[in-house]
């Protein structure tokens, strides 16, 4: 019971503290169930990421976790929540221009009658997935290989290491990837501080929470842009995937990374389909990118690519008067995660093991190597989650019949996904490890990282039959 209370505090307090700010950032979009789920996902991701950064900075300065960190952090988060409520109320009447949307809700057409059934089916699917993850977590309380050899090992070093916590960066344990960022281990260590024990409930609870947050992010973005019916359908495709459920229980960092990927991309596409976007949305995009970098190494190239995409969107979609403020807000959100990641990597962590290959020229010129990687990744993508990616694309194609296609949204989204796919391909091409081993152990998890983004972009492709300029500030529910 104490462990459950500890994980609820460690996760719940940062989420609650960030709720007023997340709600304020999306205040110009219509109220709906999907928007509420998105706000919860944003608050969770923002709060967890920032508290993990603050806790690590405290640990680094103090050379160990302070004994009363949980108490001090709890008081600070409660004060932030109170200030957020006051700030939100003071600025309630100063929202300014509402985000004018360029899309027509698909729910306004023939899918309207299916909405209650799909909403019910979505929550049943979430409940079943949650129960499955709990059972799987109980069967493997320490998670799978990467969980207890990398993430939970490092969490124990942070929580139990005292002034010797930096030993987790020792090159002698290079098999544990000591250069990996620390959002997930630091969050688990925070949970242990709240609970007062290294309970496995904390690690499994954090992992399950990230899986749910990733699902809510997909539902929220698609629901705002295409209506609740399509939003719930997209969410079911994500949380209903067996592989996604498994990793929600495995305690790997790929599920948190997938969450930050889809949150950053989704919010960017929200700006793409709006004539005007609140400054807060750009800050949230930056925060999601920075936290992706602070979660796993793959987050660094994503942060670079998404920064470029956000800049292009700002140039093309935001008027000149607000462009500089939008880019400044993005940079402000991006910097905490990027700075702490780079400081850790340059001042504490050893060199990444993937940078040790001595035969990169031979690997780059080996045509057979290209063919093997392409074939393996293609097979893995088509078979991922029993074909859930193919199913998502097929459903999106069926929904396009008789409707407009959101080609601009699709182009932005697929460009970012494609850039990450090329990056992953290059990693396999230049890896110093045995190629067959590396593909077998890593390829499907890399696909998992992009899986929610693929579902998001696919389900945003179908658009309403007519473009409509809708006042997004109205309080009525979009279907």
PELIN-V811339 format. One record per pair of residues at least 6 apart in sequence whose ideal C-beta (glycine too) atoms are under 6 Angstrom apart, sorted by the first residue. I is the first residue (numbers start at 0). GAP is how many residues later the second one is. If there is no record, write none. Layout:
((I & GAP) (I & GAP))
//
This chain:
((1 & 193) (2 & 192) (2 & 196) (2 & 198) (5 & 185) (5 & 188) (5 & 189) (6 & 184) (6 & 194) (6 & 195) (6 & 198) (8 & 185) (9 & 180) (9 & 181) (9 & 184) (10 & 198) (12 & 64) (13 & 33) (13 & 34) (13 & 37) (14 & 28) (14 & 29) (14 & 32) (15 & 65) (16 & 30) (16 & 60) (16 & 63) (16 & 64) (17 & 25) (17 & 28) (17 & 29) (18 & 24) (19 & 64) (19 & 65) (19 & 68) (20 & 63) (21 & 17) (21 & 20) (21 & 21) (22 & 16) (23 & 64) (24 & 253) (24 & 255) (24 & 256) (24 & 259) (26 & 68) (27 & 67) (27 & 70) (27 & 71) (27 & 250) (27 & 444) (27 & 445) (28 & 6) (28 & 70) (28 & 195) (28 & 443) (29 & 442) (29 & 448) (30 & 444) (31 & 445) (31 & 446) (33 & 185) (33 & 186) (33 & 189) (33 & 190) (33 & 194) (33 & 197) (34 & 189) (36 & 179) (36 & 182) (36 & 183) (37 & 182) (39 & 176) (40 & 172) (40 & 175) (40 & 176) (41 & 242) (43 & 169) (44 & 218) (45 & 241) (47 & 139) (48 & 242) (51 & 131) (51 & 134) (51 & 135) (52 & 283) (52 & 287) (54 & 131) (54 & 135) (55 & 126) (55 & 130) (58 & 6) (62 & 100) (63 & 98) (63 & 99) (68 & 124) (69 & 123) (69 & 124) (96 & 179) (97 & 373) (97 & 374) (97 & 375) (98 & 175) (98 & 177) (98 & 373) (99 & 175) (99 & 369) (100 & 173) (100 & 369) (100 & 371) (101 & 171) (101 & 365) (102 & 122) (102 & 170) (102 & 360) (102 & 361) (103 & 360) (103 & 362) (103 & 364) (104 & 122) (104 & 373) (104 & 374) (105 & 120) (105 & 121) (105 & 124) (105 & 358) (106 & 120) (106 & 122) (106 & 372) (110 & 118) (113 & 115) (114 & 113) (114 & 114) (117 & 111) (117 & 114) (117 & 115) (118 & 113) (121 & 110) (121 & 113) (121 & 114) (124 & 111) (124 & 114) (124 & 115) (125 & 113) (128 & 110) (128 & 116) (131 & 113) (132 & 75) (132 & 112) (132 & 115) (132 & 116) (135 & 113) (136 & 67) (136 & 112) (140 & 59) (141 & 6) (141 & 58) (142 & 107) (142 & 108) (143 & 106) (145 & 106) (146 & 104) (148 & 27) (149 & 26) (149 & 27) (150 & 33) (150 & 34) (150 & 102) (151 & 51) (152 & 23) (153 & 14) (153 & 31) (154 & 30) (154 & 33) (154 & 34) (156 & 8) (156 & 11) (157 & 7) (157 & 27) (157 & 31) (158 & 30) (158 & 33) (168 & 9) (168 & 179) (168 & 180) (170 & 179) (173 & 179) (177 & 171) (177 & 172) (178 & 170) (178 & 173) (180 & 113) (180 & 114) (180 & 160) (182 & 111) (182 & 112) (183 & 69) (183 & 72) (186 & 19) (187 & 14) (187 & 15) (187 & 18) (190 & 11) (191 & 6) (191 & 10) (202 & 48) (206 & 41) (206 & 44) (207 & 40) (209 & 45) (209 & 46) (209 & 49) (210 & 37) (210 & 44) (212 & 46) (213 & 44) (213 & 45) (213 & 238) (214 & 20) (214 & 23) (214 & 24) (216 & 45) (216 & 46) (216 & 49) (217 & 16) (217 & 17) (217 & 20) (217 & 44) (217 & 234) (217 & 238) (218 & 12) (218 & 16) (220 & 45) (221 & 8) (221 & 9) (221 & 12) (221 & 237) (222 & 8) (224 & 48) (226 & 251) (226 & 252) (227 & 251) (229 & 229) (233 & 221) (233 & 225) (236 & 155) (236 & 218) (237 & 214) (237 & 217) (240 & 144) (240 & 147) (241 & 143) (242 & 142) (246 & 7) (246 & 8) (247 & 7) (252 & 42) (252 & 43) (253 & 191) (253 & 194) (253 & 195) (255 & 39) (256 & 38) (256 & 39) (256 & 42) (256 & 192) (257 & 191) (257 & 194) (259 & 28) (259 & 31) (259 & 32) (260 & 192) (261 & 190) (261 & 191) (261 & 194) (262 & 25) (263 & 21) (263 & 24) (263 & 25) (263 & 42) (264 & 151) (264 & 188) (265 & 190) (266 & 14) (266 & 17) (266 & 18) (267 & 17) (267 & 41) (267 & 42) (267 & 45) (268 & 140) (268 & 144) (270 & 6) (270 & 42) (270 & 46) (271 & 41) (271 & 137) (271 & 140) (278 & 46) (278 & 47) (278 & 50) (281 & 44) (281 & 47) (281 & 48) (282 & 46) (282 & 50) (284 & 25) (284 & 45) (285 & 44) (285 & 47) (285 & 48) (286 & 46) (288 & 14) (288 & 17) (288 & 45) (289 & 44) (289 & 46) (289 & 47) (289 & 48) (290 & 46) (291 & 7) (291 & 10) (291 & 11) (292 & 6) (292 & 7) (292 & 10) (292 & 44) (292 & 45) (292 & 48) (293 & 43) (293 & 47) (300 & 122) (304 & 111) (304 & 114) (308 & 107) (309 & 20) (313 & 9) (313 & 12) (313 & 13) (317 & 8) (355 & 76) (356 & 73) (356 & 75) (359 & 70) (362 & 66) (362 & 67) (372 & 55) (375 & 63) (376 & 66) (379 & 63) (379 & 64) (379 & 67) (380 & 66) (383 & 63) (388 & 65) (391 & 63) (391 & 66) (392 & 65) (395 & 62) (395 & 63) (395 & 65) (398 & 63) (399 & 62) (402 & 59) (402 & 60) (402 & 62) (403 & 59) (404 & 56) (405 & 54) (405 & 55) (405 & 57) (408 & 51) (409 & 51) (412 & 44) (413 & 43) (416 & 33) (416 & 36) (419 & 30) (423 & 22) (430 & 7))
//
